[in-house]
Amino acid sequence: MSAGPLDGVRVVELGGIGPAPFACMMLADLGADVIRIDRPGAELHPVMHRNRRSIALDLKSPEGRAIAMRLVATSDVAVEGFRPGVAERLGLGPDDVSREAPHVVYGRMTGWGQDGPWAQLPGHDINYIALTGALHAIGPADGDPVVPLNLVGDFGGGGMLLAYGVLAAVVSARTTGRGQVVDAAMIDGSAALMAMLHGYLAEGRWVDERGVNHLDGGAPYYRTYACGDGRHVAVGCIEPQFYASLLEGLDLGDDPDFAAQDDRSRWPSMVNRLQAIFGSRPRDEWAEVFATSSACVTPVLSIGEAPLHPHHVERQTYTSLGGGHMARPVPRFAGTPAAEPRPAPVVGSDGLALLGELGLQAAEVRSHLEAGVVVLPPSATDEGGPR
């Protein structure tokens, strides 16, 4: 369908929300032909469902399930993000797929995993990262845990983990001829993201408390500061030479309060001083002061501001699509660069083309449409398509 290192890989996505679509977005961004099986009337996200083809099927009907299975059998990967047991009840579970198409990699995305005492419980990102210690570690020492959006569980520990696992299994399948189940659970992924902190804790280099360590906002040289206009800068000068650049930019090079960077007894007073200093001028003035410095001081940009920053503009980090901004496909490949993203499809808009690829005859297609097994968007019939 498009350029990229995954050109020639086909993925069938059993329509869902959250991290599984994000994983499929990443695969589609890099050139995989991702076919999304949607329920009629579903709504698609303008960014996470980009670069797809869509067919709307009634999976509660035997005919709809049969079409879905035929699509899966033509693919390299099937992906689902339902609660454990739902895909099996639909007749599209991993055992069903393995019988029909043993070469297919079957990617599964859940919060709690496919087994364990909580496997059937509902949950969201915040619940999964709470159970792995990630949420406990984020926030100020004298305050509550801070919710890191839904980046850690849903996307970092979920969608990216699934995409990584699926691709590893595709490599194996192309060697062995057999697919396998990839069980990607957000609790597993968010636990893996804590690898560095577990190592530090084991070495005695981390205190299992919030906001008192060198990377959790406890250190005066690794945290955010409010500026005079209410906006913020981020300070991240961990290394001594970068810390020295911070002091130079703030005219604090000879100040005894800042002479010992890692004297934790001085951290509270250092924070208070830096709060007063950064609060004396607006954010963009500080951004200008440190624009070419090695002090690791950057403006904290809003979601709307970020695409307009000169660094992003020069690197073309973002693209405009559908009236807004979105990040371009990542990572970047020198030999097989990804194409520009295509907008999310209209639900069911590729149904006729996909049925044709499966070799269905016109009478069979018409029968499926009349029975509601396959549902086309209104535009497909309004413009003279099948009725």
C-alpha positions in Angstrom: 0.0 0.0 0.0 2.8 2.5 0.8 6.5 2.8 1.1 8.4 1.8 4.3 10.4 -1.1 5.7 7.2 -3.1 6.4 6.0 -3.0 2.8 4.6 -6.4 2.0 3.5 -7.2 5.5 -0.3 -7.5 5.9 -2.1 -7.0 9.3 -5.7 -7.7 10.1 -6.9 -5.6 13.0 -10.0 -6.6 14.9 -11.4 -3.2 15.6 -11.0 -1.8 19.1 -9.7 1.3 21.0 -6.6 2.4 22.7 -3.2 0.6 22.6 -4.0 -2.0 20.0 -4.9 0.6 17.4 -1.8 2.5 18.3 0.3 -0.6 17.7 -1.4 -1.0 14.3 -0.8 2.7 13.5 2.9 2.2 14.1 2.9 -0.9 11.8 0.8 0.9 9.1 3.1 4.0 9.4 6.0 1.9 8.3 4.3 0.5 5.3 2.3 -2.5 6.5 -1.1 -3.0 4.8 -3.4 -2.8 7.8 -7.0 -3.9 7.3 -9.2 -2.9 10.1 -12.4 -4.9 10.7 -14.9 -2.5 12.2 -18.3 -2.9 13.5 -20.9 -1.0 11.5 -21.3 2.6 12.9 -18.0 2.7 14.7 -16.1 5.9 15.0 -12.4 6.1 14.0 -9.7 8.3 15.6 -8.2 10.8 13.2 -4.6 10.0 14.1 -4.5 6.5 15.6 -6.5 5.0 12.8 -4.6 6.6 10.0 -3.0 4.6 7.1 -5.7 1.9 7.3 -8.2 0.1 5.1 -11.6 -0.5 6.7 -14.3 -3.1 6.2 -17.4 -3.1 8.3 -18.6 -6.7 9.2 -21.2 -8.2 11.4 -19.0 -10.6 13.4 -22.0 -12.0 15.2 -23.1 -13.6 11.9 -21.4 -16.8 10.6 -20.9 -15.2 7.3 -19.2 -12.1 8.8 -16.9 -14.3 10.8 -16.1 -16.4 7.7 -15.1 -13.3 5.8 -13.0 -12.1 8.7 -11.2 -15.4 8.8 -10.6 -15.4 5.1 -9.0 -11.9 5.5 -6.9 -13.2 8.4 -5.7 -16.2 6.4 -4.3 -13.8 3.7 -2.4 -11.9 6.3 0.9 -12.2 8.3 -0.6 -10.8 11.5 -3.9 -10.6 13.3 -4.3 -8.2 16.2 -7.0 -7.9 18.8 -7.4 -5.9 22.0 -10.5 -7.4 23.6 -10.9 -8.8 27.1 -9.7 -12.4 27.5 -12.2 -14.8 25.9 -14.0 -12.3 23.7 -12.1 -13.2 20.5 -12.7 -16.9 21.3 -16.4 -16.4 21.6 -16.4 -14.7 18.2 -14.7 -17.7 16.7 -11.6 -15.6 15.9 -9.4 -16.6 18.8 -5.8 -17.8 18.3 -6.7 -21.5 18.2 -9.3 -20.8 15.5 -6.8 -18.8 13.5 -4.1 -21.4 14.0 -6.3 -24.1 12.5 -7.1 -22.1 9.4 -3.8 -20.2 9.0 -0.9 -21.6 11.1 1.5 -19.1 9.6 -0.3 -16.1 11.1 1.1 -14.2 14.1 -1.7 -13.5 16.6 -1.1 -10.3 18.7 -3.2 -9.8 21.8 -3.4 -6.6 23.8 -4.8 -6.6 27.4 -4.3 -4.6 30.5 -3.9 -7.4 33.1 -2.8 -10.2 30.7 -4.5 -13.3 29.5 -4.3 -15.1 32.9 -4.0 -14.3 36.6 -6.6 -13.5 39.2 -7.4 -10.1 37.7 -7.4 -11.1 34.0 -11.2 -10.5 33.7 -11.4 -7.3 35.6 -11.9 -4.0 33.9 -9.1 -1.4 34.1 -7.4 1.5 32.4 -3.9 2.8 32.1 -3.9 4.4 35.6 -4.8 1.0 37.2 -2.1 -0.9 35.4 0.7 1.5 36.2 -0.5 1.7 39.8 0.1 -2.1 40.2 3.7 -1.9 38.8 5.0 1.0 41.0 5.2 3.4 38.1 2.4 5.6 39.3 3.7 5.7 42.9 7.0 7.0 41.7 5.7 10.0 39.8 4.8 13.2 41.7 6.0 15.6 44.4 7.3 14.3 47.8 4.6 16.2 49.6 1.7 15.4 47.2 -0.3 12.8 45.5 0.9 10.6 42.6 0.7 12.5 39.3 -1.1 10.9 36.4 1.3 10.8 33.4 -1.6 11.1 30.9 -2.1 7.5 29.6 1.4 7.3 28.0 3.0 4.7 30.3 0.5 1.9 30.3 -1.6 2.3 27.1 1.1 3.4 24.7 4.7 3.0 26.0 4.0 -0.2 27.9 1.1 -1.3 25.7 0.9 -0.4 22.1 4.7 -0.1 21.5 5.2 -3.4 23.3 2.6 -5.1 21.1 4.2 -3.7 17.9 7.6 -4.8 19.1 6.4 -8.3 19.9 4.5 -8.7 16.7 7.5 -7.8 14.6 9.7 -10.2 16.5 7.1 -13.0 15.9 6.9 -12.1 12.2 10.7 -12.6 11.9 10.3 -16.0 13.6 7.4 -17.0 11.4 9.3 -16.2 8.2 12.0 -18.5 9.4 9.9 -21.4 10.8 6.7 -21.0 8.7 4.6 -20.9 11.9 3.0 -18.0 13.7 2.5 -17.8 17.5 0.5 -15.9 20.1 2.0 -12.6 21.3 0.6 -11.8 24.7 1.2 -8.1 25.3 -0.1 -6.9 28.7 0.1 -3.4 29.9 1.2 -4.4 33.3 4.1 -6.4 31.8 5.1 -3.5 29.6 4.9 -0.8 32.3 6.9 -3.1 34.6 9.6 -3.4 31.9 9.7 0.3 31.6 10.7 0.5 35.3 13.9 -1.6 34.6 16.4 1.2 35.3 14.7 2.1 38.6 14.6 -1.5 39.8 18.3 -1.6 39.1 18.9 1.6 41.0 16.8 0.4 43.9 18.8 -2.9 44.1 22.0 -0.9 44.2 20.8 1.5 46.9 20.9 4.4 44.5 17.1 5.0 44.7 14.8 5.7 47.6 11.4 4.1 47.2 9.6 7.3 47.9 8.2 9.9 45.6 9.9 13.2 44.7 13.2 12.7 46.6 15.4 11.2 44.0 17.6 12.7 41.2 15.2 11.8 38.4 11.7 12.3 40.0 11.8 16.0 40.6 13.6 15.8 43.9 16.8 17.2 42.6 17.0 20.9 41.9 18.8 20.2 38.6 16.1 17.8 37.2 12.6 19.3 37.6 10.4 22.0 36.2 10.2 25.6 37.4 7.3 28.1 37.0 8.3 31.3 35.2 7.0 34.9 35.6 4.2 34.4 33.1 2.9 31.2 34.7 4.5 29.0 32.0 7.4 26.6 32.8 10.9 25.6 31.9 12.4 22.1 32.3 15.8 21.8 33.8 17.7 18.5 33.2 21.4 19.2 33.8 22.4 15.9 35.5 26.1 15.9 34.5 28.5 18.2 36.3 29.5 20.1 33.2 25.9 20.8 32.2 25.1 21.8 35.8 28.0 24.3 35.6 26.4 25.7 32.4 23.2 26.2 34.3 24.9 28.1 37.1 26.8 30.2 34.5 23.5 31.1 32.7 22.0 32.2 36.1 25.1 34.0 37.4 25.4 31.5 40.2 28.8 30.1 39.4 30.4 31.4 42.7 27.3 31.0 44.9 28.1 28.7 47.8 24.5 27.4 48.0 25.1 25.6 44.6 28.7 24.5 45.1 27.8 20.9 45.9 25.4 19.6 43.3 24.5 16.4 45.0 24.4 17.5 48.6 20.8 16.5 49.3 20.7 18.5 52.5 21.0 21.6 50.3 18.4 20.6 47.7 15.4 22.3 49.4 17.2 25.7 49.6 18.5 25.3 46.1 15.0 24.7 44.8 13.7 27.7 46.6 16.4 29.9 45.1 15.8 28.6 41.6 12.1 29.0 41.9 12.6 32.7 42.7 15.0 33.2 39.9 13.0 31.5 37.2 9.9 33.2 38.5 11.4 36.6 37.9 11.2 36.4 34.1 8.8 35.0 31.5 9.4 31.5 30.0 10.4 32.7 26.5 13.1 35.0 27.9 14.6 32.1 29.7 14.3 30.0 26.6 16.3 32.7 24.8 19.0 32.8 27.6 19.6 29.0 27.3 18.9 28.6 23.5 22.5 27.8 22.7 23.6 26.6 26.1 24.6 23.1 27.2 22.6 23.7 30.5 19.8 21.4 29.3 17.1 24.0 30.0 14.1 24.0 27.6 10.7 25.6 27.5 7.8 23.4 28.5 5.6 23.7 25.3 1.9 23.1 25.1 0.5 20.5 22.7 -0.4 23.3 20.4 2.9 25.1 20.6 5.1 22.0 20.1 4.7 21.6 16.3 5.7 25.3 15.8 9.1 25.1 17.5 11.9 25.8 15.0 13.7 22.5 15.8 10.5 20.5 15.0 9.9 22.6 11.9 13.4 22.0 10.5 13.2 18.3 11.2 9.6 18.1 10.0 8.6 16.2 13.1 5.0 17.0 12.5 2.7 17.1 9.5 -0.7 18.7 9.0 -3.6 16.4 8.2 -7.3 17.0 8.6 -6.9 20.5 9.9 -4.5 19.7 12.8 -1.0 18.5 13.5 0.2 14.9 14.1 3.6 13.4 14.4 5.1 11.8 11.3 5.9 8.1 11.3 8.8 7.1 13.5 11.6 6.0 13.6 13.2 7.3 10.4 14.7 5.0 7.9 17.5 6.0 5.5 16.8 3.3 2.9 13.1 2.6 3.2 11.5 5.9 4.4 7.9 5.9 5.3 5.3 7.7 3.2 3.3 10.7 4.4 0.4 9.5 6.6 -3.0 9.0 4.9 -6.1 10.1 6.8 -8.1 7.6 8.8 -10.7 5.8 6.5 -14.4 6.1 6.6 -15.7 2.9 8.4 -16.4 0.3 5.8 -15.0 2.3 2.9 -12.8 -0.5 1.6 -15.3 -3.2 1.9 -16.0 -3.8 -1.7 -12.4 -3.7 -2.7 -11.5 -6.2 0.0 -14.3 -8.6 -0.9 -13.0 -8.4 -4.5 -9.5 -9.3 -3.3 -11.0 -12.4 -1.7 -12.5 -13.4 -5.0 -16.2 -13.0 -4.0 -18.6 -13.0 -6.9 -21.0 -10.1 -7.5 -24.1 -12.2 -6.4 -22.4 -13.2 -3.2 -21.4 -9.6 -2.4 -24.9 -8.4 -3.1 -26.3 -11.1 -0.8 -23.9 -10.1 2.0 -24.8 -6.4 1.6 -28.6 -7.1 1.7 -28.2 -9.3 4.8 -26.1 -6.7 6.6 -23.1 -9.0 6.9 -21.0 -6.3 5.1 -22.0 -2.7 5.6 -20.9 0.1 3.3 -20.7 3.8 4.3 -23.6 5.9 2.9 -21.4 7.5 0.3 -20.8 4.1 -1.3 -24.5 3.7 -2.2 -25.3 7.4 -2.7 -22.7 7.6 -5.5 -24.1 4.7 -7.4 -22.4 1.8 -5.7 -24.1 -1.4 -4.8 -27.5 -1.2 -3.2 
